[in-house]
Amino acid sequence: MLKWAFVFLIIAIIAGIFGFTDVQAASATIAQWLFGIFLVLFLGAVILAFVIGKSLTS
């Protein structure tokens, strides 16, 4: 999922350079949403790993 956020970020940067403001805005929004989703899933996985790790060692 982070790969897609990066792809849309690159599209937004290229569109911004060439002045396609609608494409840039849409791509940047998609990239932000995908990055946010990835971040939430990553933090959830880290918290879950700590909880499971503590319960296995106890």
N, C-alpha and C positions, 0 to 999 in steps of 0.2 A: 504494500500500500504506500509505503514511503517512496518507492520508485515512481509511482504515478504522481505524487505530490511534486517530486523533483521534475518530472516531465512537464507538468502544467506550469511550474515556475519558469522553466526554460522558455516555454511557449509565450508566457506573459512578458518575459524580458525581451524576446525577439520582437513580439508585437509592439512593445513599447518603443523600441528603437525605430521601427518603421512607421509608427504613428497610428496603428490600428487600435484605437482606444477601447472599442467595444470588446474585441477579442482579448485585449490585455486585461480588462477588468474581469471578464468572465473566467479567464484562465487563472488569474491571481486569486479569485474567490474560491475556485475549485481547489487550488493548491493549498490555500489556508484551511479549508475544511478537511481535506485529506490529512494534512499535517496534524491538525487538532485531534482527529480520530486516531491516528497512529500514536500520538502522544498519550492519549487516555488509555489505549490498549497496552502500551508499553508500561506505563505506571501501574496499571492493574496487574500485569504479569509480574512485575518486580515485587509488589506488595504480596501477591499470592505466593511467590517463591519464598519470601521471608516467613510467612505464616506457616507454610508447609514445612519449611526447613526447621523451624522451631519445634513444631509438633513431632517431627521425626526424631529429633535429638533428645526430647524429653522422656 
